[in-house]
Amino acid sequence: MKQLCGVYIFKIAATLIFWCLPLLLFPASLLTSAGFPEQSSYMFVRMLGWAYLALCVGYWVGLQAALEGEVLMGPIYVGIVSNGGACLFLIYYGVTGTWSDWGWFIQLTGWGSVLATLLITAGLVKYGLLHNADNAA
């Protein structure tokens, strides 16, 4: 259970620090200077930040249950689909050079997110899905 809590804490912290708060709160000029492609409207970027915040709420609920010794499968399934899918998309777009002309900070964040989403997915599978299956058997 301790490892699952660690996965949740890492996921919540990384999402808030590197994705949610910047996408929601950074002014457009800061996003552009960090290397994000300039846009006429950052509406979808802001909505994505809000969606990440909603995911963090779900992970927080999963963390609170795990701290009490209970495994909620909903946040685990959501996390596996969300992080696993994000990892695959990030790898694809990174390898095909989609962000190769973006700023170095955004490229670093993208490749760092590949690693983070891979680790989070693996942690949720190992310490959530498989651990829970072992305990149910």
DSSP file with accessible surface (Angstrom, degrees, kcal/mol):
  #  RESIDUE AA STRUCTURE BP1 BP2  ACC     N-H-->O    O-->H-N    N-H-->O    O-->H-N    TCO  KAPPA ALPHA  PHI   PSI    X-CA   Y-CA   Z-CA
    1    1 A M     >        0   0   60      0, 0.0     4,-2.2     0, 0.0     5,-0.2   0.000 360.0 360.0 360.0 -34.5    0.0    0.0    0.0
    2    2 A K  H  >  +     0   0  181      1,-0.2     4,-1.9     2,-0.2     5,-0.1   0.887 360.0  50.4 -61.2 -39.9    2.9    2.3    0.8
    3    3 A Q  H  > S+     0   0  101      2,-0.2     4,-2.1     1,-0.2    -1,-0.2   0.894 108.1  52.2 -66.9 -39.7    4.2    2.0   -2.8
    4    4 A L  H  > S+     0   0    2    123,-0.2     4,-2.5     1,-0.2    -1,-0.2   0.920 108.0  52.1 -62.7 -40.7    0.8    2.8   -4.3
    5    5 A C  H  X S+     0   0   13     -4,-2.2     4,-2.8     1,-0.2    -1,-0.2   0.912 108.1  52.2 -60.3 -41.3    0.7    6.0   -2.1
    6    6 A G  H  X S+     0   0   38     -4,-1.9     4,-2.6     2,-0.2    -1,-0.2   0.891 108.1  50.4 -62.7 -39.8    4.1    6.9   -3.4
    7    7 A V  H  X S+     0   0   19     -4,-2.1     4,-2.7     2,-0.2    -2,-0.2   0.942 112.2  47.6 -63.0 -46.4    2.8    6.5   -7.0
    8    8 A Y  H  X S+     0   0    2     -4,-2.5     4,-2.9     2,-0.2     5,-0.2   0.928 112.3  48.8 -60.9 -45.2   -0.2    8.7   -6.2
    9    9 A I  H  X S+     0   0   96     -4,-2.8     4,-2.6     1,-0.2     5,-0.3   0.937 113.0  47.3 -62.4 -45.2    1.9   11.4   -4.5
   10   10 A F  H  X S+     0   0   96     -4,-2.6     4,-2.8    -5,-0.2     5,-0.3   0.932 113.8  48.5 -60.7 -45.5    4.4   11.5   -7.4
   11   11 A K  H  X S+     0   0   16     -4,-2.7     4,-2.4    -5,-0.2     5,-0.2   0.932 113.5  45.6 -62.0 -48.1    1.6   11.7  -10.0
   12   12 A I  H  X S+     0   0   20     -4,-2.9     4,-2.6    -5,-0.2     5,-0.2   0.952 116.3  45.2 -62.4 -48.8   -0.3   14.5   -8.2
   13   13 A A  H  X S+     0   0   42     -4,-2.6     4,-2.8    -5,-0.2     5,-0.3   0.941 115.4  45.9 -62.7 -48.0    2.9   16.5   -7.6
   14   14 A A  H  X S+     0   0   17     -4,-2.8     4,-2.6    -5,-0.3     5,-0.5   0.919 114.4  48.4 -63.4 -41.6    4.3   16.1  -11.1
   15   15 A T  H  X>S+     0   0    5     -4,-2.4     5,-3.4    -5,-0.3     4,-1.6   0.933 115.1  44.1 -65.6 -45.1    0.9   16.9  -12.7
   16   16 A L  I  <>S+     0   0   48     -4,-2.6     5,-2.1    -5,-0.2    -2,-0.2   0.944 120.1  40.4 -64.4 -46.4    0.3   20.0  -10.6
   17   17 A I  I  <5S+     0   0  103     -4,-2.8    -2,-0.2    -5,-0.2    -3,-0.2   0.918 127.0  27.5 -72.1 -45.3    3.9   21.4  -11.0
   18   18 A F  I  <5S+     0   0  112     -4,-2.6    -3,-0.2    -5,-0.3    -1,-0.2   0.675 136.0   9.1 -97.4 -17.9    4.6   20.6  -14.6
   19   19 A W  I  X5S+     0   0   62     -4,-1.6     4,-2.2    -5,-0.5     5,-0.3   0.690 119.2  46.5-126.7 -58.1    1.2   20.6  -16.3
   20   20 A C  I  ><S+     0   0    0     -5,-3.4     4,-2.2     2,-0.2     5,-0.3   0.968 115.6  38.8 -61.9 -60.7   -1.8   21.8  -14.4
   21   21 A L  H  >XS+     0   0   77     -5,-2.1     4,-3.3    -6,-0.3     5,-0.6   0.926 118.0  48.0 -63.1 -44.1   -0.6   25.0  -12.7
   22   22 A P  H  >5S+     0   0   17      0, 0.0     4,-1.8     0, 0.0    -1,-0.2   0.936 114.1  46.6 -61.3 -44.2    1.4   26.3  -15.7
   23   23 A L  H  <5S+     0   0    5     -4,-2.2    -2,-0.2     1,-0.2    26,-0.2   0.844 121.7  37.6 -67.8 -31.0   -1.4   25.6  -18.2
   24   24 A L  H  <5S+     0   0   40     -4,-2.2    -1,-0.2    -5,-0.3    -3,-0.2   0.881 130.5  22.4 -83.7 -40.2   -3.9   27.3  -16.0
   25   25 A L  H  <5S+     0   0  126     -4,-3.3    -2,-0.2    -5,-0.3    -4,-0.1   0.699  89.7  99.5-109.6 -24.0   -2.0   30.2  -14.5
   26   26 A F  S  <<S-     0   0   78     -4,-1.8     5,-0.0    -5,-0.6     2,-0.0  -0.468  75.5-115.6 -68.7 137.5    1.0   31.1  -16.6
   27   27 A P    >>  -     0   0   70      0, 0.0     4,-2.1     0, 0.0     3,-0.7  -0.333  27.6-109.5 -65.4 155.0    0.3   34.1  -18.8
   28   28 A A  H 3> S+     0   0   38      1,-0.3     4,-2.6     2,-0.2     5,-0.2   0.874 118.6  58.3 -54.6 -38.2    0.4   33.4  -22.6
   29   29 A S  H 3> S+     0   0   90      1,-0.2     4,-2.6     2,-0.2    -1,-0.3   0.885 106.4  47.7 -63.0 -37.0    3.7   35.4  -22.9
   30   30 A L  H <> S+     0   0   73     -3,-0.7     4,-1.9     2,-0.2    -1,-0.2   0.902 110.6  51.1 -71.3 -40.1    5.4   33.1  -20.4
   31   31 A L  H  <>S+     0   0    7     -4,-2.1     5,-2.5     2,-0.2     4,-0.5   0.931 113.6  45.9 -60.6 -43.1    4.1   29.9  -22.1
   32   32 A T  H ><5S+     0   0   45     -4,-2.6     3,-1.3     1,-0.2    -2,-0.2   0.930 111.7  50.0 -67.1 -42.9    5.4   31.3  -25.4
   33   33 A S  H 3<5S+     0   0   91     -4,-2.6    -1,-0.2     1,-0.3    -2,-0.2   0.803 105.0  58.7 -68.7 -24.5    8.8   32.3  -24.0
   34   34 A A  T 3<5S-     0   0   26     -4,-1.9    72,-0.9    -5,-0.2    71,-0.4   0.644 131.3 -93.7 -75.9 -13.4    9.1   28.8  -22.5
   35   35 A G  T < 5S+     0   0   13     -3,-1.3    68,-1.1    -4,-0.5    -3,-0.2   0.429  77.5 142.6 116.7   2.0    8.8   27.4  -26.0
   36   36 A F      < -     0   0   32     -5,-2.5    -1,-0.3    -6,-0.2     3,-0.1  -0.532  63.2 -98.7 -71.0 138.7    5.1   26.7  -26.3
   37   37 A P        -     0   0   43      0, 0.0    -1,-0.1     0, 0.0     2,-0.1  -0.351  43.5-107.0 -60.0 136.7    3.9   27.5  -29.9
   38   38 A E        -     0   0  160     -6,-0.1     2,-0.3    -3,-0.1     3,-0.1  -0.375  42.4-171.5 -66.4 140.8    2.2   30.8  -30.0
   39   39 A Q        -     0   0   68      1,-0.1     3,-0.2    -3,-0.1    -7,-0.1  -0.952  34.3-131.9-134.0 153.5   -1.6   30.7  -30.3
   40   40 A S  S    S+     0   0  138     -2,-0.3     2,-0.4     1,-0.3    -1,-0.1   0.847 101.6  18.7 -72.6 -32.1   -4.3   33.2  -31.0
   41   41 A S        -     0   0   65     -3,-0.1     3,-0.3     1,-0.0    -1,-0.3  -0.998  57.9-161.4-138.4 135.4   -6.3   31.7  -28.1
   42   42 A Y     >  +     0   0   21     -2,-0.4     4,-2.7     1,-0.2     5,-0.2   0.090  57.6 120.0 -98.9  23.8   -5.0   29.5  -25.3
   43   43 A M  H  > S+     0   0   94      1,-0.2     4,-2.4     2,-0.2    -1,-0.2   0.918  76.0  43.4 -56.9 -47.8   -8.6   28.4  -24.5
   44   44 A F  H  > S+     0   0  146     -3,-0.3     4,-2.2     1,-0.2    -1,-0.2   0.851 111.9  54.6 -71.5 -30.1   -7.8   24.7  -25.1
   45   45 A V  H  > S+     0   0   11      2,-0.2     4,-2.1     1,-0.2    -1,-0.2   0.934 110.5  46.2 -64.6 -44.9   -4.6   24.9  -23.2
   46   46 A R  H  X S+     0   0   67     -4,-2.7     4,-2.0     1,-0.2    -2,-0.2   0.905 111.7  51.3 -65.1 -40.6   -6.4   26.3  -20.2
   47   47 A M  H  X S+     0   0  105     -4,-2.4     4,-2.3    -5,-0.2    -1,-0.2   0.891 108.1  52.5 -65.0 -36.4   -9.1   23.6  -20.5
   48   48 A L  H  X S+     0   0   74     -4,-2.2     4,-2.4     2,-0.2    -2,-0.2   0.917 107.2  52.3 -64.0 -42.3   -6.4   21.0  -20.6
   49   49 A G  H  X S+     0   0    0     -4,-2.1     4,-1.8     1,-0.2    -1,-0.2   0.900 109.8  49.1 -58.3 -40.3   -5.0   22.4  -17.4
   50   50 A W  H  X S+     0   0  165     -4,-2.0     4,-2.3     2,-0.2    -2,-0.2   0.895 108.5  52.7 -68.0 -38.9   -8.4   22.2  -15.8
   51   51 A A  H  X S+     0   0   49     -4,-2.3     4,-2.2     1,-0.2    -2,-0.2   0.904 107.8  52.1 -63.5 -38.3   -8.8   18.6  -16.9
   52   52 A Y  H  X S+     0   0   55     -4,-2.4     4,-2.1     2,-0.2    -1,-0.2   0.884 107.3  52.6 -63.7 -37.6   -5.4   17.8  -15.3
   53   53 A L  H  X S+     0   0   54     -4,-1.8     4,-1.8     2,-0.2    -2,-0.2   0.920 107.2  52.1 -63.4 -40.6   -6.7   19.3  -12.1
   54   54 A A  H  X S+     0   0   59     -4,-2.3     4,-1.8     1,-0.2    -2,-0.2   0.907 108.2  51.0 -62.4 -40.8   -9.8   17.1  -12.3
   55   55 A L  H  X S+     0   0   41     -4,-2.2     4,-2.5     1,-0.2    -1,-0.2   0.906 106.2  55.3 -61.7 -40.4   -7.5   14.0  -12.7
   56   56 A C  H  X S+     0   0    7     -4,-2.1     4,-2.4     1,-0.2    -1,-0.2   0.869 103.5  55.2 -61.5 -35.2   -5.6   15.2   -9.6
   57   57 A V  H  X S+     0   0   86     -4,-1.8     4,-2.1     2,-0.2    -1,-0.2   0.937 108.8  47.9 -62.0 -44.1   -8.8   15.2   -7.6
   58   58 A G  H  X S+     0   0   29     -4,-1.8     4,-2.1     1,-0.2    -2,-0.2   0.913 112.2  48.4 -63.1 -41.1   -9.4   11.6   -8.6
   59   59 A Y  H  X S+     0   0    1     -4,-2.5     4,-2.8     2,-0.2    -1,-0.2   0.865 108.2  55.4 -67.1 -34.8   -5.9   10.6   -7.6
   60   60 A W  H  X S+     0   0  141     -4,-2.4     4,-2.7     2,-0.2    -2,-0.2   0.918 107.1  49.6 -62.8 -41.9   -6.3   12.5   -4.3
   61   61 A V  H  X S+     0   0   74     -4,-2.1     4,-2.1     2,-0.2    -2,-0.2   0.924 112.2  48.3 -62.3 -43.6   -9.4   10.4   -3.6
   62   62 A G  H  X S+     0   0    1     -4,-2.1     4,-2.5     1,-0.2    10,-0.2   0.901 111.2  50.8 -62.6 -40.3   -7.4    7.2   -4.4
   63   63 A L  H  X S+     0   0    8     -4,-2.8     4,-2.6     2,-0.2    -2,-0.2   0.926 108.3  51.1 -63.2 -46.0   -4.5    8.4   -2.2
   64   64 A Q  H  X S+     0   0   65     -4,-2.7     4,-0.9     1,-0.2    -1,-0.2   0.911 112.3  47.0 -60.3 -40.9   -6.8    9.0    0.7
   65   65 A A  H ><>S+     0   0   10     -4,-2.1     5,-2.7     1,-0.2     3,-0.7   0.931 111.4  50.9 -65.8 -42.9   -8.3    5.5    0.4
   66   66 A A  H ><5S+     0   0    2     -4,-2.5     3,-1.7     1,-0.3    -2,-0.2   0.869 104.9  56.8 -63.5 -37.2   -4.8    4.0    0.1
   67   67 A L  H 3<5S+     0   0  108     -4,-2.6    -1,-0.3     1,-0.3    -2,-0.2   0.792 107.3  49.7 -63.6 -26.1   -3.6    5.8    3.2
   68   68 A E  T <<5S-     0   0  154     -4,-0.9    -1,-0.3    -3,-0.7    -2,-0.2   0.301 126.9-102.0 -93.6   6.9   -6.5    4.1    5.0
   69   69 A G  T < 5S+     0   0   52     -3,-1.7     2,-0.4     1,-0.3    -3,-0.2   0.591  84.5 120.2  87.5  11.5   -5.5    0.7    3.6
   70   70 A E      < -     0   0  103     -5,-2.7     2,-0.6    -6,-0.2    -1,-0.3  -0.855  53.0-145.0-111.9 143.6   -8.2    0.5    0.9
   71   71 A V        -     0   0   25     -2,-0.4     2,-0.6    -3,-0.1    -8,-0.1  -0.937   8.8-161.2-109.1 116.1   -7.6    0.2   -2.9
   72   72 A L     >  -     0   0   51     -2,-0.6     4,-0.9   -10,-0.2    -6,-0.1  -0.871   3.1-160.6 -93.6 121.4  -10.0    2.1   -5.1
   73   73 A M  H  > S+     0   0   38     -2,-0.6     4,-3.1     1,-0.2     5,-0.3   0.794  79.0  72.4 -75.8 -26.3   -9.9    0.6   -8.6
   74   74 A G  H  > S+     0   0   43      1,-0.2     4,-2.7     2,-0.2     5,-0.3   0.953 100.9  41.8 -54.3 -56.1  -11.5    3.7  -10.3
   75   75 A P  H  > S+     0   0   18      0, 0.0     4,-2.3     0, 0.0    -1,-0.2   0.850 114.8  53.6 -62.7 -29.3   -8.5    6.0   -9.9
   76   76 A I  H  X S+     0   0    0     -4,-0.9     4,-2.5     2,-0.2    -2,-0.2   0.953 111.1  44.0 -69.5 -47.5   -6.1    3.1  -10.8
   77   77 A Y  H  X S+     0   0  126     -4,-3.1     4,-2.4     2,-0.2     5,-0.2   0.929 115.2  48.8 -61.5 -45.6   -8.0    2.4  -14.1
   78   78 A V  H  X S+     0   0   73     -4,-2.7     4,-3.0    -5,-0.3     5,-0.3   0.921 112.3  49.4 -59.7 -43.3   -8.2    6.1  -14.9
   79   79 A G  H  X>S+     0   0    0     -4,-2.3     4,-2.7    -5,-0.3     5,-0.5   0.895 110.2  49.6 -65.1 -39.5   -4.5    6.5  -14.2
   80   80 A I  H  X5S+     0   0   36     -4,-2.5     4,-2.2     2,-0.2     5,-0.4   0.945 116.4  41.7 -65.7 -46.5   -3.5    3.6  -16.3
   81   81 A V  H  X5S+     0   0  113     -4,-2.4     4,-2.2    -5,-0.2     5,-0.3   0.950 119.7  44.4 -65.8 -46.1   -5.6    4.7  -19.3
   82   82 A S  H  X5S+     0   0   35     -4,-3.0     4,-2.3    -5,-0.2    -2,-0.2   0.958 122.5  34.4 -64.7 -53.2   -4.6    8.4  -18.9
   83   83 A N  H  X5S+     0   0    1     -4,-2.7     4,-2.6    -5,-0.3    -3,-0.2   0.893 118.9  50.8 -74.0 -38.7   -0.9    8.0  -18.3
   84   84 A G  H  X<S+     0   0   18     -4,-2.2     4,-2.2    -5,-0.5    -3,-0.2   0.941 114.6  44.2 -63.4 -44.7   -0.4    5.0  -20.6
   85   85 A G  H  X S+     0   0   26     -4,-2.2     4,-2.6    -5,-0.4     5,-0.2   0.923 113.5  50.3 -65.0 -43.6   -2.2    6.8  -23.4
   86   86 A A  H  X S+     0   0   34     -4,-2.3     4,-3.1    -5,-0.3     5,-0.2   0.914 109.2  52.6 -60.9 -41.6   -0.3   10.0  -22.8
   87   87 A C  H  X S+     0   0    8     -4,-2.6     4,-2.6     2,-0.2     5,-0.2   0.940 110.6  46.7 -59.4 -47.5    3.0    8.1  -22.8
   88   88 A L  H  X S+     0   0  126     -4,-2.2     4,-2.5     2,-0.2    -2,-0.2   0.926 115.1  45.8 -62.4 -45.3    2.2    6.5  -26.1
   89   89 A F  H  X S+     0   0  130     -4,-2.6     4,-3.0     2,-0.2     5,-0.3   0.920 112.9  50.2 -63.9 -44.3    1.2    9.8  -27.7
   90   90 A L  H  X S+     0   0   33     -4,-3.1     4,-2.5    -5,-0.2     5,-0.2   0.913 111.4  48.4 -61.5 -42.9    4.2   11.6  -26.3
   91   91 A I  H  X S+     0   0   69     -4,-2.6     4,-3.0    -5,-0.2     5,-0.3   0.953 113.4  47.8 -60.9 -48.8    6.5    9.0  -27.6
   92   92 A Y  H  X S+     0   0  136     -4,-2.5     4,-2.3    -5,-0.2    -2,-0.2   0.953 116.3  41.7 -57.6 -52.8    4.9    9.1  -31.0
   93   93 A Y  H  <>S+     0   0   99     -4,-3.0     5,-2.1     1,-0.2     6,-0.6   0.854 116.2  50.1 -69.2 -31.1    5.0   12.9  -31.3
   94   94 A G  H ><5S+     0   0   10     -4,-2.5     3,-1.1    -5,-0.3    -2,-0.2   0.943 112.7  45.2 -69.2 -45.6    8.4   13.1  -29.8
   95   95 A V  H 3<5S+     0   0  109     -4,-3.0    -2,-0.2     1,-0.3    -1,-0.2   0.867 111.3  53.0 -67.4 -35.9    9.9   10.5  -32.2
   96   96 A T  T 3<5S-     0   0   76     -4,-2.3    -1,-0.3    -5,-0.3    -2,-0.2   0.498 115.6-115.6 -81.2  -0.2    8.2   12.0  -35.2
   97   97 A G  T X 5 +     0   0   27     -3,-1.1     3,-1.5    -4,-0.3     4,-0.4   0.642  65.5 145.4  82.6  15.9    9.7   15.4  -34.4
   98   98 A T  T 3 <S+     0   0   62     -5,-2.1     3,-0.3     1,-0.3    -4,-0.2   0.880  82.0  29.9 -55.6 -40.7    6.4   17.3  -33.7
   99   99 A W  T >  S+     0   0   18     -6,-0.6     3,-1.6     1,-0.2    -1,-0.3   0.238  86.9 110.3-104.9  16.7    8.0   19.4  -31.0
  100  100 A S  T <  S+     0   0   76     -3,-1.5    -1,-0.2     1,-0.3    -2,-0.1   0.771  82.8  44.5 -65.8 -23.7   11.5   19.5  -32.4
  101  101 A D  T 3  S+     0   0  132     -4,-0.4    -1,-0.3    -3,-0.3     2,-0.1   0.351  94.7  99.1-101.4   6.7   11.2   23.2  -33.3
  102  102 A W  S <  S-     0   0   78     -3,-1.6   -66,-0.2     1,-0.2   -67,-0.1  -0.402  90.2 -71.6 -81.2 169.3    9.6   24.2  -30.0
  103  103 A G     >  -     0   0   26    -68,-1.1     4,-2.3   -71,-0.1     3,-0.2  -0.160  42.1-112.8 -62.6 155.8   11.7   25.7  -27.2
  104  104 A W  H  > S+     0   0  189      1,-0.2     4,-2.7     2,-0.2     5,-0.2   0.845 114.6  55.9 -60.2 -35.1   14.2   23.5  -25.2
  105  105 A F  H  > S+     0   0   88    -71,-0.4     4,-2.6     2,-0.2    -1,-0.2   0.925 109.2  45.3 -67.3 -40.8   12.2   23.8  -22.0
  106  106 A I  H  > S+     0   0   24    -72,-0.9     4,-2.7     2,-0.2    -1,-0.2   0.903 113.0  51.0 -69.2 -38.4    9.1   22.4  -23.6
  107  107 A Q  H  X S+     0   0   55     -4,-2.3     4,-2.7     2,-0.2     5,-0.3   0.933 111.4  48.0 -62.5 -43.5   11.1   19.6  -25.3
  108  108 A L  H  X S+     0   0  109     -4,-2.7     4,-2.8     1,-0.2     5,-0.2   0.921 112.1  49.4 -62.3 -42.6   12.6   18.7  -21.9
  109  109 A T  H  X S+     0   0   18     -4,-2.6     4,-2.3     2,-0.2    -2,-0.2   0.907 110.8  51.3 -63.4 -40.0    9.2   18.7  -20.3
  110  110 A G  H  X S+     0   0    4     -4,-2.7     4,-1.5     2,-0.2    -2,-0.2   0.952 114.2  40.9 -62.8 -49.7    7.9   16.5  -23.1
  111  111 A W  H  X S+     0   0  106     -4,-2.7     4,-1.8     1,-0.2    -2,-0.2   0.880 114.5  53.0 -69.6 -34.5   10.6   13.9  -22.8
  112  112 A G  H  X S+     0   0   40     -4,-2.8     4,-2.8    -5,-0.3    -1,-0.2   0.886 107.1  53.3 -64.1 -35.0   10.5   14.1  -19.0
  113  113 A S  H  X S+     0   0   12     -4,-2.3     4,-2.8    -5,-0.2     5,-0.3   0.818 102.2  58.4 -70.1 -30.7    6.7   13.5  -19.3
  114  114 A V  H  X S+     0   0   19     -4,-1.5     4,-2.0     2,-0.2    -1,-0.2   0.965 111.7  41.0 -58.2 -51.3    7.4   10.4  -21.4
  115  115 A L  H  X S+     0   0  102     -4,-1.8     4,-2.6     2,-0.2    -2,-0.2   0.931 116.2  49.3 -63.8 -45.3    9.5    9.0  -18.5
  116  116 A A  H  X S+     0   0   21     -4,-2.8     4,-2.7     1,-0.2     5,-0.2   0.931 112.2  46.7 -62.0 -46.4    7.1   10.1  -15.8
  117  117 A T  H  X S+     0   0   12     -4,-2.8     4,-2.5     1,-0.2    -1,-0.2   0.872 112.0  52.1 -67.4 -32.2    4.0    8.7  -17.5
  118  118 A L  H  X S+     0   0   96     -4,-2.0     4,-2.6    -5,-0.3    -1,-0.2   0.946 112.8  44.3 -64.7 -47.3    5.8    5.4  -18.1
  119  119 A L  H  X S+     0   0   97     -4,-2.6     4,-2.7     2,-0.2    -2,-0.2   0.899 114.1  49.6 -64.9 -41.3    6.8    5.1  -14.5
  120  120 A I  H  X S+     0   0    5     -4,-2.7     4,-2.8    -5,-0.2     5,-0.2   0.940 111.9  48.0 -64.4 -46.0    3.3    6.2  -13.2
  121  121 A T  H  X S+     0   0   25     -4,-2.5     4,-2.4    -5,-0.2    -2,-0.2   0.946 113.8  47.1 -59.1 -48.1    1.6    3.6  -15.5
  122  122 A A  H  X S+     0   0   55     -4,-2.6     4,-3.0     1,-0.2     5,-0.3   0.907 112.7  50.1 -60.9 -41.1    4.0    0.9  -14.4
  123  123 A G  H  X S+     0   0    7     -4,-2.7     4,-2.9     1,-0.2     5,-0.5   0.906 110.6  48.5 -64.9 -41.5    3.5    1.8  -10.7
  124  124 A L  H  X>S+     0   0    2     -4,-2.8     5,-2.4     2,-0.2     4,-1.1   0.888 114.7  46.1 -67.5 -36.5   -0.3    1.8  -11.0
  125  125 A V  I  <>S+     0   0   44     -4,-2.4     5,-3.6    -5,-0.2     6,-0.4   0.967 120.6  37.8 -67.3 -50.5   -0.2   -1.6  -12.7
  126  126 A K  I  <>S+     0   0  124     -4,-3.0     5,-0.7    -5,-0.2    -2,-0.2   0.943 129.0  28.6 -68.8 -50.6    2.2   -3.2  -10.3
  127  127 A Y  I  <5S+     0   0   70     -4,-2.9  -123,-0.2    -5,-0.3    -3,-0.2   0.601 134.7  25.9 -93.0  -9.9    1.1   -1.7   -7.0
  128  128 A G  I  X5S+     0   0    0     -4,-1.1     4,-2.3    -5,-0.5     5,-0.2   0.733 127.2  29.0-111.8 -68.9   -2.6   -1.2   -7.8
  129  129 A L  I  ><S+     0   0   54     -5,-2.4     4,-2.0     2,-0.2    -3,-0.2   0.953 129.5  34.5 -64.3 -56.2   -3.9   -3.5  -10.5
  130  130 A L  I  ><S+     0   0   90     -5,-3.6     4,-2.6     2,-0.2    -1,-0.2   0.896 118.4  51.9 -70.5 -39.3   -1.6   -6.5   -9.9
  131  131 A H  H  ><S+     0   0   63     -5,-0.7     4,-2.1    -6,-0.4    -1,-0.2   0.925 112.0  47.0 -62.5 -42.7   -1.4   -6.1   -6.1
  132  132 A N  H  X S+     0   0   52     -4,-2.3     4,-1.7     2,-0.2    -1,-0.2   0.893 111.3  51.3 -67.1 -37.7   -5.1   -5.9   -5.8
  133  133 A A  H  X S+     0   0   53     -4,-2.0     4,-1.3    -5,-0.2    -2,-0.2   0.907 109.7  50.4 -65.3 -39.9   -5.5   -9.0   -8.1
  134  134 A D  H  < S+     0   0  118     -4,-2.6    -2,-0.2     1,-0.2    -1,-0.2   0.899 111.6  47.7 -63.4 -40.4   -3.0  -11.0   -5.9
  135  135 A N  H  < S+     0   0  103     -4,-2.1    -1,-0.2     1,-0.2    -2,-0.2   0.782 109.7  52.9 -72.9 -26.3   -4.9  -10.0   -2.8
  136  136 A A  H  <        0   0   83     -4,-1.7    -1,-0.2    -5,-0.2    -2,-0.2   0.746 360.0 360.0 -78.4 -24.2   -8.3  -11.0   -4.3
  137  137 A A     <        0   0  120     -4,-1.3    -3,-0.0    -3,-0.2    -4,-0.0  -0.111 360.0 360.0 -77.3 360.0   -7.0  -14.4   -5.3
